[in-house]
Amino acid sequence: MTRGSPRAWLETHKPRGGRRTQLLLAEIMWTLVGSGLLAVGLRWIVQHYGEPGLLYVMPFLVLGLVKAFFVLDPIAGRTIDRIEVRGDSHCLGGFFSFRSWTLILGMMAAGQILRATPLPRADLGFVYAAVGLALLVSSRALWRAWWGTRVSRAGSAP
């Protein structure tokens, strides 16, 4: 790496954070995105179907729970492991791997494409609600890991 190269500049100026900060960013991201998707999905469903829509969405919420426990919980565990292995003073955006960020961008693009299709928003709402609940439920693992670092620091104080 030469002194004036863009890579050297990036290495010098990238925002850095410790494990606790990276865990906090990851959990906030999962929590906010999950809450947003769930809220938007439920809003679209209720606007179209009224109160019965809350019953119609139940099977999709069960699918969201299945996705949380069998798909996203392992991913949250790998994210926690990645943050722990990386340690402190690493790039704040590095709590997810490049592959994960690529997948996130792909899911964002898929959401934009789905909203551009003629599918009714209420029908998309079922997918949004399921994915949102899955993210929200699985964020608990990240919150638990963050809380564990907080408790262990408080317990080690003199």
Phi, psi and omega in degrees: 000119179277158188301318184265010184285154177301325180295319178295318178298315180298317180299323181285325190253358182292146179290134183242154177204159179279180181300314181301317181295318180295318176298317180299316179297318180296315182291322177296319179299309180298318183293313182292316179295316179299314179297316180297313179297317180297314181296314180295315180301313180295322179297314179298320181293312182292324177299324183272315187259351185073201182300325176302338178301330178294330174283321181297330185279346184306313179299327178289325176292324175296318175299322177298320178295319178299315178298320180300309186286325187257341181245306187280328177301314176298324178294318177299320178297318178294324178295316178298314178300317180300315180296317180296317181292320181294327179077200184273164174062044175242166181306132183299326180281355183277006178294338171251149177287167177302319179299317179295316178298322178297317178296319178299313178299321177297319179292323176296317178296319178298321177298318177296318180295316179299319179291339179274350180280167178283002178301136178297143180302325180299321179291319175296330180302327179295319178292314180301316182296318180295313181293318180299315179296320179300312179297317181297316180293317182286343177296342181300327179295319178291319177298318180298317179296317179297314180299323178298323178290328180291313182294319182293327176290319181294323181288339182268359180290146180290000000 
